[in-house]
């Protein structure tokens, strides 16, 4: 069985800022979310946890698995998508003229502006992870 869990909330989530690969830590709400997930999924046996190298993902994994003997393996193929120059930008949903607007509203027609990662690049690295580790 494969379980996928997203990291908890950060201050940038609250501010509607695009995070991408900028390494923003969890905030107190995000830590509470991870602890709540710990309690909710306590009866599920996890053999291993594969995790993004970003601190928000690492902390979420550690809080989720606290008190268990489950290895957390960092894998760079699980890092957040790179949004290039749009990382740190606020309220993308209010800017239809920005290419990132399509990412959230019409992803099939999203075209990445370098140095942002393309959907093909994202699918390639995450697909590689799934094929080599999960499959």
Secondary structure, 3 states (H helix, E strand, C coil): CCCCCCCCCEHHHHCCECCCCCCCCECHHHHHHHHHHHHHCCCCCCCEEEECCCHHHHHHHHHHCCCCCCEEEECHHHCCCCCHHHCCCECHHHCCCCHHHHHHHCHHHCCCCCCCCCHHHHHHHHHHHHHHHHC
